[in-house]
Amino acid sequence: MAKQKQTYTEATAELEKILAELENSTEVNMDVISEKVKRAAELMDFCKKQLHELDKDIEKMMSELDS
């Protein structure tokens, strides 16, 4: 079964969850921390790309309105 494409909102929610888990954890398991940080980096990259795409779309729409 194919995984559904994640949305920006879902990605930011997952990032917030990871941050809360790291902030509230008293456990110092470096393997778990490393996995969470890697996942957070992936999510941040995804969000950054989504924002750049949105910015390009808005610029395109604005230039079409000016034409």
C-alpha positions in Angstrom: 0.0 0.0 0.0 1.4 3.4 -1.0 2.0 6.0 1.7 -0.1 9.2 1.3 1.9 12.3 0.6 2.4 14.3 3.8 1.0 17.8 4.0 2.8 20.9 5.3 0.3 21.0 8.3 1.0 17.3 9.1 4.8 17.9 8.9 4.7 20.9 11.2 2.5 19.0 13.7 5.0 16.1 13.7 7.8 18.6 14.2 6.0 20.1 17.2 5.4 16.6 18.6 9.1 15.7 18.2 10.2 19.0 19.9 7.8 18.4 22.8 9.1 14.9 23.3 12.7 16.1 23.3 11.9 18.9 25.7 10.0 16.8 28.1 12.1 13.7 28.0 14.4 12.8 30.9 15.7 9.9 29.0 19.2 10.3 27.5 19.1 7.6 24.9 21.4 8.9 22.1 19.9 6.4 19.5 16.4 7.7 20.1 17.5 11.3 20.2 19.5 10.8 17.0 16.5 9.3 15.2 14.2 12.1 16.3 16.7 14.8 15.2 17.1 13.1 11.8 13.4 12.9 11.3 13.0 16.6 12.4 15.7 17.5 9.8 13.7 15.7 7.1 10.5 17.4 8.1 12.2 20.8 8.1 13.6 20.2 4.6 10.1 19.2 3.4 8.5 22.3 4.9 11.2 24.5 3.5 10.6 23.1 0.0 6.8 23.5 0.4 7.3 27.2 1.4 9.6 27.8 -1.6 7.0 26.3 -4.0 4.3 28.4 -2.5 6.4 31.5 -2.8 7.0 30.7 -6.5 3.3 30.1 -7.1 2.4 33.4 -5.5 5.0 35.3 -7.5 3.7 33.7 -10.7 0.1 34.7 -9.8 1.1 38.2 -9.0 3.1 38.6 -12.2 0.1 37.3 -14.2 -2.2 39.9 -12.5 0.2 42.7 -13.5 0.1 41.6 -17.1 
